[in-house]
Amino acid sequence: MKRLLLVFVLALLAGTAAWLWTPDHERAWLEARWLASPADLVDVAGTRLHVRDEGPRDAPAVLLLHGFGSSLQTWDDWAAALRARHRVLRIDLPGHGLSGPDASGDYSDARSLALIAALLDARDLRRVTLVGHSIGGRIGWRFAAAHPERVERLVLVAPDGFASPGFEYGRAPDVPAVLAAMRWVLPRAALEANLAPAFADPVRLDERLLTRYHELMLAPGNREALLERMRQTVLEDPVPRLRSIRVPVLLVWGERDAMIPVANAEDYLRALPDATLQRLPGIGHLPQEEAPQASAEGLVRWLERSAPR
């Protein structure tokens, strides 16, 4: 009887694991669904990047950097609002969207800065307005501090960078085993449960958005690359770098951001010499997706006011 019970339990566990197991999607299938043009896949600094480059080539350039687990499609509405008067570049960071894993295996911030510089060189862009969300915001302000000659203005959407629970200065975070398991197990319902808190109004996480996030996270190699990015993230006190940034900065923050609270904006306002805060009532961590029109209108107005004379 005990042997039969053990066999039953093992069979039940195996069946549950098989039900939860989430394999990668085939790359060709993903490209057919999410790639606008084969020309958008380019080699940059030894790895492949998915890059969208839209708008007049001689217009002021804007480069958009998405957050953790996202993709360049997060900026669809902002890009549409900008591209009549701006050259708009969007990229999938390595391990996100259709870029796939970084061939170097390096997911440090320093590697991200090198990729951005190489992309600007390849597109013959001397200076850009840099826009970054969450970790894309952290990469953005670090790039502005490291390469002040290449950044004309800076837009930070709920940026990451200050220490928080689980992320200390000078130390890589521990990746919990339950999170590491996403390499093999990432059912749609589990992703929805983790993504929903990014929206103040859960209704905004509709089927279209959830499908996009889920499918692109299942691109070959992306989940392991996301885990490696976490393991290789070592924060440093951002204040010295932020104080060195002399260009105009717009902070965009949802007042109901449950991921990086709007109260954190005060840290940036104290450190940045020339910063303006745009607070969005009733909006969560993803203004560009939860309130695309209102947030894009605020961005366009600020770009017009802060344009070099």
RATA-V526832 format. One record per backbone hydrogen bond with DSSP energy under -1.0 kcal/mol. NH is the residue of the N-H (numbers start at 1). CO is the residue of the C=O. If there is no record, write none. Layout:
nh->NH co->CO
nh->NH co->CO
//
This chain:
nh->5 co->1
nh->6 co->2
nh->7 co->3
nh->8 co->4
nh->9 co->5
nh->10 co->6
nh->11 co->7
nh->12 co->8
nh->13 co->9
nh->14 co->10
nh->15 co->11
nh->16 co->12
nh->17 co->13
nh->18 co->14
nh->19 co->15
nh->20 co->16
nh->21 co->17
nh->22 co->184
nh->25 co->218
nh->30 co->26
nh->31 co->27
nh->32 co->28
nh->33 co->29
nh->34 co->30
nh->35 co->31
nh->40 co->37
nh->41 co->38
nh->42 co->49
nh->44 co->47
nh->47 co->44
nh->49 co->42
nh->51 co->40
nh->52 co->90
nh->54 co->88
nh->59 co->56
nh->62 co->87
nh->63 co->129
nh->64 co->89
nh->65 co->131
nh->70 co->67
nh->74 co->71
nh->75 co->72
nh->76 co->73
nh->79 co->75
nh->80 co->76
nh->81 co->77
nh->82 co->78
nh->83 co->79
nh->85 co->82
nh->86 co->82
nh->87 co->60
nh->88 co->54
nh->89 co->62
nh->90 co->52
nh->91 co->64
nh->92 co->50
nh->95 co->100
nh->96 co->93
nh->99 co->96
nh->105 co->102
nh->112 co->108
nh->113 co->109
nh->114 co->110
nh->115 co->111
nh->116 co->112
nh->117 co->113
nh->118 co->114
nh->119 co->115
nh->120 co->116
nh->121 co->117
nh->122 co->118
nh->123 co->119
nh->124 co->121
nh->125 co->120
nh->128 co->150
nh->129 co->61
nh->130 co->153
nh->131 co->63
nh->132 co->155
nh->133 co->65
nh->134 co->157
nh->136 co->133
nh->138 co->134
nh->139 co->135
nh->140 co->136
nh->141 co->137
nh->142 co->138
nh->143 co->139
nh->144 co->140
nh->145 co->141
nh->146 co->142
nh->147 co->143
nh->150 co->147
nh->152 co->128
nh->154 co->248
nh->155 co->130
nh->156 co->250
nh->157 co->132
nh->158 co->252
nh->160 co->134
nh->164 co->167
nh->167 co->164
nh->170 co->235
nh->171 co->168
nh->180 co->176
nh->181 co->177
nh->182 co->179
nh->183 co->180
nh->184 co->181
nh->185 co->181
nh->191 co->187
nh->192 co->188
nh->193 co->189
nh->194 co->190
nh->195 co->191
nh->196 co->192
nh->198 co->195
nh->199 co->196
nh->204 co->201
nh->205 co->202
nh->206 co->204
nh->210 co->206
nh->211 co->207
nh->212 co->208
nh->213 co->209
nh->214 co->210
nh->215 co->211
nh->216 co->212
nh->217 co->213
nh->218 co->214
nh->219 co->216
nh->222 co->219
nh->225 co->221
nh->226 co->222
nh->227 co->223
nh->228 co->224
nh->229 co->225
nh->230 co->226
nh->231 co->227
nh->232 co->228
nh->233 co->230
nh->242 co->238
nh->243 co->239
nh->245 co->242
nh->249 co->274
nh->250 co->154
nh->251 co->276
nh->252 co->156
nh->253 co->278
nh->255 co->280
nh->256 co->283
nh->257 co->254
nh->264 co->261
nh->265 co->262
nh->266 co->263
nh->268 co->264
nh->269 co->265
nh->270 co->266
nh->271 co->267
nh->272 co->268
nh->276 co->249
nh->278 co->251
nh->280 co->253
nh->283 co->280
nh->285 co->198
nh->289 co->286
nh->290 co->286
nh->291 co->287
nh->295 co->291
nh->296 co->292
nh->297 co->293
nh->298 co->294
nh->299 co->295
nh->300 co->296
nh->301 co->297
nh->302 co->298
nh->303 co->299
nh->304 co->300
nh->305 co->301
nh->306 co->302
//
